[in-house]
């Protein structure tokens, strides 16, 4: 655990989702998901609307939860071997499209503003190793006292088990909003950079307005 994470816990916590909230990744990952699922399950192009609808419905959840929802919608069974094949393909396509997944212009300024008043946690449906590595590679990891990938609800539970007060969960999908509601945490939805710039004001801090970048 980092020195910051092991500190006196003097600040309440604001928890952030990653993809779609700080990183503009939705469309790239939607395409990656279709390619991985269609190749793994040998789907026809006319089945794409079903897959896209499932992705929209479950975006933000762990990838295996997403795949299970897609399989139900398609009326097919998925073997353990297919799950692993899907995961490998999905990771590969995401890696190939990584340069197209860019952080929102105001992300760092918002994180810097909030970090002066709150402890920040990064939680995601991404596997923890992938989440930590990507945040570190982008130079975002140091903003957070906790990086916890895999299951957002359990990540919030772990924070509370440590005696932390989580005052806000910032996310971008209905799944994120559902997690916040289930855990009794206030939710702020990001659907673009303009929303991100308004986030500090929702916590009683100066509104960043139309200011962009760092």
PyMOL commands that set and color helices and strands:
alter all, ss='L'
color gray80, all
select helices_A, chain A and resi 26-41+45-58+63-74+80-96+98-100+107-115+128-137+141-143+152-161+174-183+193-202
alter helices_A, ss='H'
color red, helices_A
select strands_A, chain A and resi 13-16+23-24+102-103+119-124+146-149+166-171+187-189
alter strands_A, ss='S'
color yellow, strands_A
deselect
rebuild
show_as cartoon
